[in-house]
């Protein structure tokens, strides 16, 4: 298994329609209070069921296989498993001949062979974010309450007006289409001086982890892309007493190193690739174009379930750095 991190390392295995998925976390300090109940709140935040989310229903109960004795971590590798129970691999058989536009069906087959295209989303599925959320819970406990993570959805379908989101989602769903969204994450309590320049800058590591989340299309810190349209006098962050920046156009990071202000970044999620609306695309079996209508159970707007996932990957980064 490939892993992310150095001192705090996270590796995943399994897939969306395999019997189970696992996360292995190394670098967990011994003596940390940890039980199955600790995962419930963040897992519930990711859970489907709300309007615009998938009809696939899973219990998502974590099983701690190793790394905990009683209710305390041992310092050994922490292994957590989630069973996949509500699976329908037959829904994906048609993608052998017609890879879904925007999905990883084609690239998975190009790299791993034909069967990779008919195993659901496999390791490319949003379901793989469940073990990431579990690792994020452990990372948050490692960091303690002084460092706080707060991610929220700030835009759906191009609209920042949350009151109008239900209507936008309902309209897209009735059309058999999908919507994307933007999540903003604020990390508070990180002291100045964390991170390194160049390859392991704080922005680089957060971006690396964020792009492991399926469906991410972009990330920006502080003023982000708007900074390119500003003057230096508008974007710069003057210092106040104790050299704490008075504003936060940089998103809490200068030269790849935290400056003591809140880390602020926004993540753009694409609209769900699997849609019921007919798409004209290539049919390998026929050797011609054909209409693809994707069956199965998919989120109209999977961005609704992503704030806790963004928090998790940020927590993993800072648990490794601090």
N, C-alpha and C positions, 0 to 999 in steps of 0.2 A: 504494500500500500504506500502511495505517495503521502507525504505529510507536509504540514505547514507549521512553521515556527522552529525555534531553536531550543530555548530553555523550557518553553511550554509548547508542546507539539501535539498536533491534531491530525488524525488520519481517519478516512472513511472507507467502508466497504459495503457491498450489496448494491441493490438497485430498487427502482420503484415497484417492480413486480417479481422480485426475488422473494424467497421465504422470509428473509429478514435483512435489516440494515444494522451496521455496527459503527460505533465511533470509538477509537482508541486515543486516550489522552495520556501523554507522558509529561512528567514534570510537575505533577500535582503534589503539593507539599503534604507530608504526613500530619495526622492529627486534625484535619479539616472536617468539621461536622458536615455530613452529606448523607441524605436519604432520598428515596424515591419521591417523597412528598415535595422536596425542594424543586423538582422540575415542573410541577403541575402548572404554576401560574404562567410561565413563559410558553409552555406547550399549548395551553389553552389560547393564548394570544395568536398562535399560528394556526389553530384548528379551523377547519372548514365548517360550513353550516350557515353562515350569514349570506344575505342576498349578494349575488355576483360571484360566489365561490363554488367550488366543485361539490357535486353530490356524493363523491366518494367519502365514506365514513370509516374511520379507523379509530381504535381505542387509544393508540399511541401511548401505551404504558411502558415506561423504561424498565429494563431488567438489567441490574448491575451485576455483571458476571465476575469481575475481579477489581481489586484496588480499594475495596472497602471491607472493613471488619466491623461487624455491628453497624454503627452509624457514623463511623469515622474512617477517613482515608488512611491507607497504609503507606503511601509513597510509591507503591508499585504502579504499573500501568493500569489505568482506569479503563475498563471495557464496559460499554453500555450497548444493549441490543434493543431494537424495536422490531416486532413482528409485523409483517404485511399480511393482512387477513382478507380485506375486501378487494381482491385483485381480479382482473379480467384481461388476461393477455390476449384473448381472441379478438378484442377490440382493435388490436394493432396489426393484425395479419395483413390487412390491405396495404400497409405502408411498405411492404416488401417491394411492391411494384410502383407505388406512388408515394415517394417520400414527402412528408408534410413541408410546405413552404415555410421558411423561417425557423424550422426545428432542426435538431441534430440528426435526424434519421439518415440523411445521405452521408454526412461526414462520419457518423458512427460506423456505417457500413464500409466506407472507404478505408477506415483505420482498422476496424476489428472484424470485418466480415459480415456476411448476409444476416446472420441471426441477431446481430446487434440492432438491426432495424425493426425487429418484431418483438422486442422485449419491453414494450411500453417506452417510457422515457429513459429507463435504465438508470445509469449513473448520471445522465444529463437532466433527470427529472427534478422538478421542484420539490418532490417528496424527499430528496436527499438533504433538504434543508432541515428536516426534523433532527437528525443527529448533530447537525451544526448548532441548532438551538440548544441541545443538551450540553454540548461542549461550552457554549456561551454561558450557561448557568454555572458551570464549574469555574470558568474564568472569572465571572463576577464575584463568586465566593472567595476566590483566591485574592482578588483585589481589595475586597472589603467595602464597607459602606461609604468610605470617604471619596470613592470615585463612582460617579453616577452616570448612567446611560439613559437617554431619553430620545427615542425615535418616534416620529409620527408622520402620517401621510399628509402632505401639503398640497397635492394636486392629483386629480383624476381626470383622464381624458382631456387634458389641456386646461381644466378649470380649477382655480384655487378655492371656489365656493363650495364648501362641504355640504351645505344645505341642498345643493343641486345634484350631488353625486348619485343619490338613489335613482333619480330620473334618467341621468346619463347612462347608468349601468343597465337599467331596465330597457332603455331604447336599444342599446347595443345587443343585449341578450335577445330581444325580440327579432332583431335582424340577423341573428346567428353570428354576430361579430364580437369583438373584444376591445378592451381599453387598456392603456398603460397608466403609469402614475409616477409621482416623485415623492421620495421619503427624505425628510430632513432628520439628521441625527446630531444631538448635542452631547458631548462628553465633558462633564465638569469634575473638578477636583484633581486633574492631572497637574503635577508641579512643573515648573519651568525646567528645561534641561534634559528632557526625555527624547531619545531618538538620535539619529546620526545623519550627516550630509550624504548626498548622492544615493547609492543603491538602497540603503536601509533608512531613508528618510521616513518620517512618520506618515507623510502622504503616500509614499510608495508602498509601504506595508499595508496601510488601510485599503488602498486601491487594489492591491494584489488580492487581499482577502475578500473585498467586496465583489470583485469580478468572478469569484468562485461561486457566487449566488447565481443560479440560472436566470436568464432574462435581463441581466443588467446591461444597460447600453451607455451609461456615462456616470461620471462623478465629478463634483466640483467642491472646492473648499472656500469658506468665507465668501468674499464677493464673487468668486468663481469666474465664469466667462465674462461677467459684466465688468470685471477689472480691466479687460482689454479696451473697454470703451471709456474708461475714466482717465483723469489726470492723476499724477502722483500725489498731488495735494489732496485729492479725494479718496484715494485708495489707502495711503499710508496710515499707520496707526501710531499717533503720538503717545508718548509715555506719561504716566501720571506718577503719583507718589508710590515709592517702592518699585518703580519701573514696571508697573502693571499697565499694559496698553489700555488707553482710554476708550478705544473702539476696537472692532475685531474684523477688519476687512480681510485679514490673512487667515481667518479661521483658526486662530490659536497656534499657528505654526510659522516659524521663520527659519529659513535655511535647513528645513527638514527636522527642526528641533522645536519642542513645545515651548511656548513663551509665557505660560501661566494663565492665559485666558482659556475660555471654553473652546474645545475642539468642535468646530461646526462644519459639517459637510452634507451634501445632498446627493442622492442616488436616483438616477433615472431608470425606470423599468419599462420594458417594451410591452405592447399588448400581447396577450396570450396567443401563441402560434396556432394552436388547435382550435379551429372555429367551424361552426356548422354552415356558414355561408360558403357557397360554391366558389372554388378557386380553380382557374384554368391552369393546369400544370402537366408535366410530362408523365405519361404512363409507360413504364419500361416494357411491360408485357405486350401492350398493343403497338408500341413503337410510334406513338402519336400523342397529341395533346388530348386531355380528357378533363372532365370536371371532378374535382375532389371535394366531397363533403365529409368532414371528419366526424365519426361517431364517438361515443364514449362520454366520459364525465370530465369536464374541464372548467376551470375558473373563467368567468367573463372578464374579471379584473383580478389577476393574482397579486397585484401590488397591494391589495387590501390586507394581505396576510404577511407582508414583508417587514414592517417596522421592527418586530422582535428579532428577525433574522439579521437585519443590519446591526442592531445592538449586539447580537451574539458575535459577529465577526469582528466588530470593533473591540469587544471585550477580550476576544482571543488575542488580538494584536497587542493590547496593553498588558495583558497577563504575561505575554512573552517579553515585552520591553521592560517592564517594571520589576 
